Amino acid sequence: MKISKPVMYFLVVISFFAFNIIAQEIDDEPDPFDIPMTDSPIQSDEIPMNLVEDYREDTLGDERANQKERKDKIYIKGKATVVDGDTITIGNTKIRFSGIDAPESYYYGLTQYCERPNGKIWACGKKATAALKKLIGKNEVECTDEGEDKYGRTLSICYANGVDLQSEMVRTGMAVAYIRYSTRYEEEMIEAMVNRAGIWSGDFLDPEDWRRQNRKRD
């Protein structure tokens, strides 16, 4: 069956208009990717992202790292006398190391003991004091001023010959990181635990718990 030219032209025109109508309907449909950025729940005004608490938890690790990288301002400097594993005096200033807690060498006349893997008992309190003395040697000690504790001691981060004394005491297992007050030396404590260094080689009572048990009562 032959189709005449007029009929063929008519069919072509009809097809052309039909195609344009369909194309127009498609164009009128909303583009699923053409959504304003302000409609995103992440960027919504209902969820502000400019507050510290909104991202503090995610950046806590970086915050700890930056805490150590910051240059501490030195306020106290001089020859130190070691009182125990976390306490020294410089001149008339009694200084308690901030962020760590060491076994007690002389607490109401008592010394803290720890247990080695073979069951033998050793005077970890006196060893911690000796370790700090060796760490300082004849070097001058430089300390920050972090305020005072309830006993009137100056809380400080102290250095000798460029070495962070608190960090070394914790890393060698001669003190624990005082997590309740600061996470500054948490990584050093984990290292000591893994290496079973110092007091971590056996059993011991946390210095704070030991003091609680041996506190002098009237």
GULUM-999444 format. One line per field, with one value per residue: y, x, z of N, C-alpha, C, O, CB in turn; residue in one letter. Coordinates in steps of 0.2 Angstrom, whole numbers, always signed. Each point is the difference from the previous one (the first is absolute). Glycine has a CB too. Layout:
N
ny: c(Y	...) .
nx: c(X	...) .
nz: c(Z	...) .
cay: c(Y	...) .
cax: c(X	...) .
caz: c(Z	...) .
cy: c(Y	...) .
cx: c(X	...) .
cz: c(Z	...) .
oy: c(Y	...) .
ox: c(X	...) .
oz: c(Z	...) .
cby: c(Y	...) .
cbx: c(X	...) .
cbz: c(Z	...) .
rest: c(A	...) .
end
This chain:
218
ny: c(-6	+11	+8	+10	+6	+3	-13	+5	+15	-7	-8	+13	+8	-12	-1	+16	+0	-13	+7	+13	-9	-8	+13	+7	-13	+1	+15	-2	-11	+10	-2	-13	+12	+14	-3	+17	-7	+4	-16	-4	-6	+7	+14	-1	+15	-15	+0	+16	-8	+13	-12	-3	-10	-2	-8	-3	-14	+3	+6	-12	-3	+15	+3	-9	+7	+14	-4	-2	+14	+10	+5	-6	+16	-6	+6	-8	+3	-10	-11	-10	-2	-14	+4	-14	-3	+16	+10	+9	+9	+9	+6	-4	-11	-13	-3	-9	-6	+9	-16	-9	-7	-2	-13	+10	+1	+3	-5	+6	-3	-6	-3	+0	-15	+0	-15	-1	-7	-6	+6	+13	+10	+10	+11	+1	+11	-1	-1	+14	+6	-6	+6	+15	-1	-5	+12	+11	-7	+11	+4	+14	-8	+10	-1	+6	+9	-14	+13	-3	-15	+5	+2	+17	-10	+13	-11	-1	-6	-4	+2	-8	+8	+9	-10	+5	-3	-6	-8	-8	-4	-7	-7	-8	-6	+15	+2	-8	+11	+8	-9	+10	+12	-5	-10	+7	-15	-7	-3	-4	-10	-8	-1	-6	-11	-5	-2	-9	+18	-5	-7	-9	-12	-2	+4	+17	+2	+10	+7	+1	-14	+3	+12	-9	-9	+12	+12	+1	-6	+13) .
nx: c(+4	+8	+0	-7	+14	-13	+3	+15	-4	-10	+12	+10	-11	-3	+15	+1	-12	+5	+15	-7	-9	+12	+9	-11	-1	+16	+0	-11	+10	+5	+13	-3	+12	-11	+3	+2	+15	-13	-5	+14	-10	+15	-7	-12	+3	-1	+16	+7	+12	+2	+1	+15	-12	+1	+14	+2	+0	+9	+12	+2	+12	+3	-1	+12	+9	-2	+4	+15	+0	-1	+16	-5	+0	+14	-10	+13	+16	+7	+8	-14	+3	-5	-12	+1	+3	-5	+12	+12	+1	+3	+7	-9	-5	-5	+2	-14	+9	-13	-5	+4	-8	+17	-6	-3	+17	-11	-18	+3	+18	-4	+13	-13	+5	-2	-2	+14	-10	+5	-14	+11	-9	+8	-2	-11	+3	+15	-2	-7	+13	+10	-7	+2	+15	+2	-8	+9	+14	+4	-15	-1	-14	-5	-13	-10	-4	-11	-3	+5	-3	-10	+17	-1	+5	+3	-11	+16	-3	+15	+8	+12	+7	-15	-7	-16	+8	-14	+7	+9	-11	-9	+12	+4	-16	+3	-17	-13	-1	-5	-11	-5	+8	+1	-6	+16	+2	-13	+14	+7	-11	+1	+16	-2	-10	+10	+12	-9	+6	+1	-8	+0	+10	-14	-13	+1	-12	-2	+13	-15	+0	+12	-7	-13	+9	+8	-13	+9	-15	+2) .
nz: c(+0	-11	+15	-13	+2	+9	+9	+2	+6	+10	+7	+1	+8	+10	+4	+3	+11	+7	+3	+7	+10	+5	+3	+10	+10	+2	+5	+12	+8	+13	-9	+11	-2	+3	+19	+1	+5	+9	-2	+9	+13	-3	+0	+12	+5	+7	+1	+7	-8	+12	+13	+3	+0	-17	+4	+17	-6	-13	+9	+13	-10	-2	+15	+3	-11	+6	+15	-6	-10	+13	+1	+15	+1	+7	+12	+4	-6	+12	+1	-1	+16	-9	+11	-8	-13	+1	+9	-8	+12	-13	+16	+10	-13	+10	-17	+3	-14	-6	-1	+14	+12	+4	+7	+12	+0	+12	+0	+17	+0	-15	-9	-10	+3	-16	+2	-9	-9	+15	+8	+1	+9	-11	+11	-14	+11	-3	-16	-1	+7	-10	-13	+5	+3	-14	-6	+6	-2	+7	-8	+7	+4	-12	+11	-11	+12	-2	+12	+13	-1	+10	+4	-6	-14	-10	-7	-6	-14	+9	-13	+7	-14	-8	+12	-1	+16	-6	-11	+10	+10	-12	-7	+13	+4	+9	-2	-3	-12	+15	-12	+11	-8	-16	-12	+4	+1	-10	-8	+14	+4	-13	+2	+14	-5	-10	+11	+12	+3	+15	+7	-14	+8	+8	+3	+0	+9	-13	+8	+2	+8	+9	+6	+4	+9	+8	+4	+14	+4	+11) .
cay: c(+6	+6	+5	+6	+5	+4	-3	-2	+6	+1	-4	+3	+6	-3	-3	+5	+3	-5	+0	+6	+0	-5	+3	+5	-3	-3	+6	+2	-4	+2	-4	-2	+3	+7	+2	+5	-2	+1	-5	-6	+0	+1	+7	+3	+4	-3	-4	+5	-3	+5	-1	-4	-7	-4	-4	-1	-8	-3	+3	-1	-2	+6	+5	-3	+0	+7	+2	-1	+3	+7	+2	+2	+6	-2	+5	-2	-3	+0	-6	-3	-5	-5	-2	-6	-1	+5	+6	+3	+6	+5	+6	+0	-2	-7	-1	-7	-1	+0	-6	-7	-2	-6	-4	+4	-2	+2	+3	-1	-5	-7	+0	-5	-6	-3	-7	-2	-6	-6	+0	+4	+6	+5	+7	+4	+7	+2	-1	+6	+6	-1	+1	+7	+3	-1	+3	+7	+1	+6	+6	+5	-2	+6	-2	+4	+1	-2	+1	-3	-6	+2	+0	+5	-1	+3	-5	+2	-5	+2	-3	+0	-2	-1	-6	+1	-4	-3	-5	-5	-4	-4	-5	-6	-4	+3	+4	-1	+6	+2	+1	+4	+7	+2	-5	+2	-6	-6	-4	-2	-6	-6	-3	-4	-6	-5	-3	-2	+3	+3	-3	-5	-7	-5	+3	+5	+3	+7	+4	+4	-5	-1	+6	+0	-6	+1	+7	+0	+2	+2) .
cax: c(-4	+4	-2	+1	+4	-3	-1	+7	+2	-5	+2	+6	-2	-3	+5	+4	-3	-1	+6	+2	-4	+3	+6	-2	-2	+6	+4	-4	+1	+6	+7	+1	+6	+0	-3	+4	+4	-3	-5	+4	+0	+7	+1	-7	+1	-2	+6	+6	+6	+6	+1	+6	-3	-2	+5	+6	+1	+3	+7	+3	+7	+4	+0	+5	+6	+2	+1	+7	+4	+0	+6	-2	+3	+4	+0	+5	+6	+5	+2	-5	+0	-5	-3	-2	+0	-4	+0	+6	+0	+5	+0	-5	-6	-1	-3	-3	+0	-7	-1	+3	+0	+5	+0	+2	+6	+0	-7	-2	+6	+0	+3	-4	+4	-3	+2	+3	-3	+2	-3	+4	-2	+5	-2	-1	+0	+7	+3	-2	+3	+7	-1	+0	+7	+5	-3	+2	+7	+2	-3	-5	-7	-4	-7	-5	-4	-7	-4	+1	-4	-3	+5	+4	+6	-1	-1	+4	+3	+7	+5	+7	+4	-4	-4	-7	+0	-6	+0	+5	-2	-5	+2	+5	-4	+1	-6	-6	-3	-5	-5	-5	+1	+3	+2	+7	+5	-4	+4	+6	-2	-2	+6	+3	-4	+2	+7	+0	+5	+0	-6	-5	+3	-4	-6	+1	-6	+0	+2	-6	-3	+5	-1	-6	+0	+5	+0	-1	-7	+0) .
caz: c(+0	-1	+3	-4	+3	+5	+6	+3	+3	+6	+5	+3	+4	+6	+4	+3	+6	+6	+3	+4	+6	+5	+2	+4	+6	+3	+2	+5	+6	+4	+0	+7	+3	+0	+6	+3	+5	+6	+2	+3	+8	+3	-1	+3	+6	+6	+2	-1	+0	+2	+7	+1	+2	-5	-3	+5	+1	-6	+0	+6	-1	-2	+6	+5	-3	+0	+7	+1	-5	+2	+4	+7	+2	+6	+5	+6	-2	+5	+2	+3	+5	-1	+6	-2	-7	-4	+4	+2	+2	-3	+5	+5	-3	-1	-7	-2	-7	-2	-5	+1	+7	+1	+6	+5	+3	+7	+1	+7	+2	-4	-7	-4	-3	-5	-1	-6	-3	+3	+7	+5	+1	+0	+2	-6	+2	+0	-6	-4	+2	-3	-7	-2	+2	-6	-6	+1	+0	+2	-4	+3	-1	-3	+1	-2	+5	-2	+6	+6	+2	+6	+5	+0	-4	-7	-5	-6	-5	+1	-5	+2	-6	-5	+1	+4	+6	+1	-5	+1	+6	-2	-5	+3	+4	+6	+2	-5	-2	+4	-5	+3	-1	-6	-5	-3	+0	-1	-5	+3	+4	-4	-2	+6	+1	-6	+1	+7	+3	+7	+4	-4	-1	+4	+3	+5	+2	-3	+5	+4	+4	+5	+5	+3	+5	+5	+3	+7	+2	+7) .
cy: c(+6	+5	+7	+5	+5	-3	-1	+7	+1	-4	+2	+6	-2	-2	+5	+3	-4	+0	+6	+0	-4	+3	+6	-3	-3	+6	+3	-4	+3	-4	-2	+2	+7	+2	+5	-3	+1	-5	-6	+0	+2	+7	+4	+4	-3	-4	+4	-4	+4	+0	-5	-7	-4	-4	-1	-7	-2	+2	-1	-2	+5	+5	-3	+1	+8	+3	-1	+4	+8	+1	+2	+6	-1	+6	-2	-3	+0	-7	-4	-5	-5	-3	-7	-1	+5	+7	+3	+7	+4	+6	-1	-3	-7	-2	-7	+0	+0	-6	-7	-1	-5	-3	+4	-2	+1	+3	-2	-6	-6	+1	-5	-5	-3	-7	-2	-6	-6	+0	+4	+7	+5	+7	+5	+8	+3	+0	+6	+6	+0	+1	+7	+4	-1	+3	+8	+1	+7	+6	+4	-2	+6	-3	+6	+1	-1	+2	-4	-6	+2	+0	+6	-1	+3	-6	+2	-6	+2	-4	+1	-2	-1	-6	+1	-6	-5	-6	-6	-4	-5	-5	-6	-3	+2	+4	-2	+7	+1	+2	+4	+7	+2	-6	+1	-6	-7	-5	-3	-6	-6	-3	-4	-6	-6	-3	-3	+3	+2	-4	-4	-7	-5	+3	+6	+4	+7	+4	+4	-5	-2	+5	+0	-6	+2	+7	-1	+3	+2	-5) .
cx: c(+4	-3	+1	+4	-4	-1	+7	+2	-5	+3	+6	-1	-3	+5	+5	-3	-1	+7	+1	-5	+3	+7	-2	-2	+6	+4	-4	+1	+6	+6	+1	+7	+0	-4	+5	+4	-2	-5	+3	-1	+7	+1	-6	+2	-2	+6	+6	+6	+6	+1	+5	-3	-3	+5	+6	+2	+4	+8	+3	+7	+5	+1	+6	+7	+2	+1	+8	+5	+1	+6	-3	+4	+3	-1	+4	+6	+5	+2	-5	+2	-5	-3	-3	-1	-4	+0	+8	+0	+6	+0	-5	-7	-1	-5	-3	-1	-8	-1	+2	-1	+5	-1	+3	+7	-1	-7	-2	+5	+0	+3	-5	+4	-5	+2	+3	-3	+1	-3	+4	-2	+6	-3	+0	+0	+7	+3	-2	+4	+8	+0	+0	+6	+5	-2	+2	+8	+2	-2	-5	-7	-4	-8	-5	-4	-7	-5	+2	-5	-3	+5	+4	+7	-1	+0	+4	+2	+7	+5	+7	+4	-4	-5	-7	+1	-6	+0	+4	-2	-6	+2	+4	-4	+1	-5	-6	-2	-6	-6	-6	+0	+3	+1	+7	+5	-3	+4	+6	-1	-2	+7	+3	-4	+2	+6	+1	+6	-2	-6	-4	+3	-4	-6	+2	-7	+1	+2	-5	-4	+4	+0	-6	+0	+5	+0	-1	-6	+0	-4) .
cz: c(+0	+4	-4	+4	+5	+6	+4	+4	+6	+6	+3	+4	+7	+4	+3	+6	+6	+4	+5	+6	+5	+3	+5	+7	+4	+4	+6	+7	+4	-1	+7	+3	+0	+7	+3	+6	+7	+2	+3	+7	+3	+1	+3	+6	+7	+3	-1	+1	+2	+7	+2	+2	-6	-3	+4	+0	-6	+0	+6	+0	-2	+5	+5	-3	+0	+7	+1	-4	+2	+5	+7	+2	+7	+5	+6	-3	+5	+2	+4	+5	-1	+7	-1	-8	-5	+4	+1	+3	-3	+4	+5	-3	+0	-6	+0	-7	-2	-5	+1	+8	+1	+6	+6	+4	+8	+1	+7	+3	-3	-7	-4	-4	-6	-1	-7	-3	+3	+8	+5	+1	-1	+2	-6	+1	+0	-7	-5	+2	-2	-7	-2	+2	-6	-6	+0	+0	+3	-4	+4	-3	-2	+1	-2	+7	-2	+5	+6	+1	+7	+6	-1	-5	-7	-5	-6	-5	+1	-4	+3	-6	-6	+0	+4	+5	+1	-5	+1	+6	-2	-5	+3	+6	+8	+3	-5	-2	+5	-4	+3	-1	-7	-5	-3	-1	-1	-5	+3	+5	-3	-3	+5	+2	-5	+2	+7	+3	+7	+4	-4	-1	+5	+3	+5	+1	-3	+6	+4	+4	+6	+6	+3	+6	+6	+3	+8	+2	+8	+4) .
oy: c(+1	+1	+1	+0	+1	+3	+0	+0	+3	+2	+0	+0	+3	+1	-1	+2	+2	+0	-1	+2	+1	-1	+0	+3	+1	-1	+3	+3	+1	-6	+4	+0	+3	+3	-1	-4	-4	+0	-4	+5	+2	+3	+6	-1	+2	-2	-1	-5	-1	+4	-5	-5	-6	-5	-3	-2	-4	-3	+4	+2	+1	+3	+5	+2	+1	+5	+5	+2	+3	-4	+5	+0	-2	+6	+5	-5	+5	-5	+4	-4	+2	-2	-4	+5	+0	+5	-4	+2	-2	+4	-6	+0	-4	+3	-5	+4	-4	-1	-4	+4	-6	+2	+4	-6	-3	+6	-6	-4	-5	+5	-5	+1	+1	-2	+2	-3	-5	-5	+1	+3	-1	+1	+4	+4	+6	+4	+3	+4	+5	+3	+2	+4	+4	+2	+3	+4	+2	+6	-2	-2	+5	-5	+6	-3	+4	-2	-2	+1	+6	+2	+1	+5	+0	-5	+6	-6	+6	-5	+4	-5	-4	-1	+3	-6	-5	-6	-6	-6	-6	-6	-5	-5	-4	+3	-3	+5	-4	+6	+3	+4	+5	-5	-4	-1	-5	-6	-6	-5	-5	-7	-6	-5	-6	-6	-2	-3	+2	-6	-4	-4	-6	+4	+0	-1	+3	+0	+1	+2	-1	-2	+1	+1	-3	+2	-4	+5	-4	+1) .
ox: c(+5	-6	+6	+1	+3	+0	+0	+2	+3	+0	+1	+3	+2	+0	+2	+3	+1	+0	+3	+3	+0	+1	+4	+2	+0	+2	+4	-2	+5	-1	+1	+1	+5	-5	+6	-3	+1	-2	-3	+1	+0	+3	+0	+4	+2	+0	+4	+0	+6	+3	+1	+3	+0	-2	+5	+6	+5	+4	+6	+5	+6	+5	+3	+5	+6	+4	+3	+5	+4	+1	-3	+6	-4	+2	+3	-1	+1	-2	-3	+5	-6	+3	+1	+3	+0	-4	+4	-6	+5	-5	+0	-5	+5	-5	+4	-3	-4	+4	-1	-1	-1	-3	+5	+0	+3	+0	-1	-2	+4	-1	-2	+5	-6	+5	-3	-4	-4	+1	-3	-3	+5	-6	+4	+2	+1	+4	+3	+1	+2	+5	+3	+2	+4	+4	+2	+2	-2	+2	-3	-1	+0	-1	+2	+2	-3	-5	+5	-6	+2	-2	+5	+4	-6	+4	-1	-1	+2	-2	+2	-1	+2	-4	+1	-1	+1	-2	-2	+1	+0	-2	+0	+3	-1	+0	+1	+1	-4	-2	-4	-5	-1	+2	+1	+3	+3	+1	+1	+3	+1	+0	+3	+3	+1	+1	+5	+4	-5	+0	-4	-4	+1	-4	+5	-5	+5	-3	+0	-2	-3	+0	-1	-3	-1	+4	-4	-3	+4	+0) .
oz: c(+4	+1	-2	+6	+6	+6	+6	+6	+5	+6	+6	+6	+5	+6	+6	+5	+5	+6	+5	+6	+6	+6	+5	+5	+6	+5	+5	+5	-3	+0	+5	+6	+3	-1	+1	+4	+5	+6	+3	+3	+5	+4	-1	+4	+5	+6	-4	+4	-1	+3	-4	-2	+1	-3	-2	+1	+1	-3	+1	+3	+3	+1	+2	+4	+1	+0	+4	+2	-2	+4	+1	-1	+5	-2	+3	-4	+4	-4	+4	-1	+0	+4	+5	-3	-6	-2	+1	+1	-2	+0	+3	+3	-3	-1	+1	-3	+3	-4	-3	+4	-3	+5	-1	+1	+4	-1	+1	+4	+2	-3	+2	-2	+0	+3	-5	+4	+1	+4	+5	-5	+2	-1	-1	-4	-2	-1	-4	-5	-3	-3	-5	-4	-2	-4	-6	-3	+5	+1	+5	-5	+3	-3	+0	+5	-3	+0	+0	-2	+2	+5	+4	+0	-2	+0	-3	+2	-2	-3	+4	-3	-5	-5	+6	-1	+1	+2	-1	+0	+3	+1	-3	+3	+4	+6	-5	+4	+1	+0	-4	+0	-2	+3	-5	-5	+2	+2	-1	+0	+2	+0	-1	+1	+2	-1	+1	+4	+2	+0	+2	-4	-1	-4	+3	-4	+1	+5	+6	+6	+5	+6	+7	+5	+5	+3	+2	-2	+4	+6) .
cby: c(-7	-4	-7	-2	-2	+3	-6	-9	+2	+0	-10	-4	+4	-4	-9	+0	+4	-7	-6	+4	+1	-9	-3	+5	-4	-9	-1	+2	-11	+11	+2	-10	-13	-2	-10	+13	+6	+12	+8	-5	-10	-13	-8	-8	+7	+1	-10	+14	-6	+3	+9	+15	+11	+14	+7	+12	+3	+3	+4	-4	-12	-5	-2	-10	-11	-4	-8	-14	-11	+5	-2	-12	+9	-13	-3	+4	-1	+15	+0	+5	+6	-1	+16	-7	-12	-14	+1	-8	-1	-9	+14	+9	+14	-4	+13	-4	-2	+14	+13	-4	+9	+5	-15	+9	+5	-5	+5	+8	+10	-8	+7	+8	-4	+13	-5	+8	+11	+4	-12	-10	-3	-8	-6	-14	-8	-8	-15	-9	-5	-11	-13	-5	-6	-13	-11	-2	-10	-12	-6	+11	-15	+10	-14	-1	+4	-7	+5	+9	-15	-7	-13	-1	-11	+15	-9	+14	-7	+7	-1	+2	-1	+7	-10	+11	+14	+16	+15	+13	+15	+15	+15	+12	-5	-4	+13	-16	+2	-2	-14	-13	-5	+15	+2	+12	+12	+12	+13	+16	+14	+12	+15	+16	+13	+13	+11	-8	+3	+17	+14	+15	+11	-9	-12	+3	-10	-2	+0	+6	-3	-4	+6	+3	-5	-10	+8	-3	-4	+11) .
cbx: c(-14	+10	-4	-11	+4	-6	-10	+1	+1	-10	-6	+3	-4	-10	-2	+2	-7	-9	+2	+0	-10	-6	+2	-5	-11	-2	+1	-6	-10	-7	+3	-8	+1	+5	-11	-6	+8	+4	-4	+7	-10	+1	+8	-11	-5	-11	-9	-7	-10	-6	-12	+4	-2	-6	-8	-11	-15	-15	-10	-16	-11	-9	-15	-13	-8	-11	-15	-8	-8	-14	+10	-9	-4	+6	-14	-9	-4	-2	+15	-12	+12	+2	-5	-9	+1	-3	-15	+10	-10	+3	+4	+11	-5	+6	+4	-3	+16	-5	+1	+9	-11	+11	-5	-12	+4	+13	-2	-10	-5	-10	+14	-13	+12	-6	-6	+15	+5	+9	-2	+12	-14	+12	+1	-8	-11	-3	-3	-13	-9	-3	-9	-14	-6	-2	-11	-13	+3	+8	+4	+10	+1	+10	+2	-3	+11	+10	-14	+11	+4	-9	-5	-9	+8	+2	-10	+6	-13	-1	-9	-2	+7	+12	+10	-6	+7	-4	-1	+8	+4	-6	+0	+7	+1	+12	+6	-4	+8	+10	+7	+4	+3	+3	-14	-5	+4	-12	-5	+2	-5	-11	-1	+0	-10	-8	-1	-9	+9	+4	+4	+0	+10	+15	-11	+17	-8	-5	+10	+1	-3	+7	+8	-3	-2	+3	-1	+15	-9	+2) .
cbz: c(+2	-12	+14	-12	-16	-15	-12	-15	-16	-14	-11	-16	-15	-12	-13	-17	-14	-13	-15	-16	-13	-13	-16	-15	-11	-14	-16	-14	-3	+8	-15	-9	-8	-12	+1	-8	-13	-8	-12	-13	-6	-9	-9	-9	-13	-11	+2	+0	-8	-12	+6	+6	+10	+0	-8	+6	+6	-3	-9	+2	-6	-12	-4	+1	-9	-10	+0	+2	-7	-6	-11	+4	-11	-4	-6	+12	-15	+8	-4	-10	+8	-15	-2	+14	+9	-3	+5	-11	+13	-12	-12	+3	-4	+14	-6	+14	-3	+6	-5	-14	+4	-11	-5	+0	-14	+3	-14	-6	+8	+10	+2	+0	+11	-9	+14	-1	-12	-11	-8	+2	+6	-8	+12	-1	+9	+13	+6	+4	+13	+12	+4	+6	+14	+9	+5	+9	-15	+3	-15	+5	+4	-5	+9	-17	+8	-7	-8	+7	-9	-10	-3	+11	+9	+3	+7	+6	-6	+14	-13	+15	+12	-2	-7	-9	+4	+3	-7	-5	+5	+1	-5	-6	-12	-8	+10	+2	-14	+9	-1	+8	+15	+3	+3	+9	+5	+1	-8	-1	+5	-3	-7	+3	+2	-8	-9	-7	-13	-4	+5	-2	-2	+7	-4	+0	+9	-14	-12	-16	-15	-14	-14	-16	-14	-9	-13	+3	-13	-9) .
rest: c(M	K	I	S	K	P	V	M	Y	F	L	V	V	I	S	F	F	A	F	N	I	I	A	Q	E	I	D	D	E	P	D	P	F	D	I	P	M	T	D	S	P	I	Q	S	D	E	I	P	M	N	L	V	E	D	Y	R	E	D	T	L	G	D	E	R	A	N	Q	K	E	R	K	D	K	I	Y	I	K	G	K	A	T	V	V	D	G	D	T	I	T	I	G	N	T	K	I	R	F	S	G	I	D	A	P	E	S	Y	Y	Y	G	L	T	Q	Y	C	E	R	P	N	G	K	I	W	A	C	G	K	K	A	T	A	A	L	K	K	L	I	G	K	N	E	V	E	C	T	D	E	G	E	D	K	Y	G	R	T	L	S	I	C	Y	A	N	G	V	D	L	Q	S	E	M	V	R	T	G	M	A	V	A	Y	I	R	Y	S	T	R	Y	E	E	E	M	I	E	A	M	V	N	R	A	G	I	W	S	G	D	F	L	D	P	E	D	W	R	R	Q	N	R	K	R	D) .
end
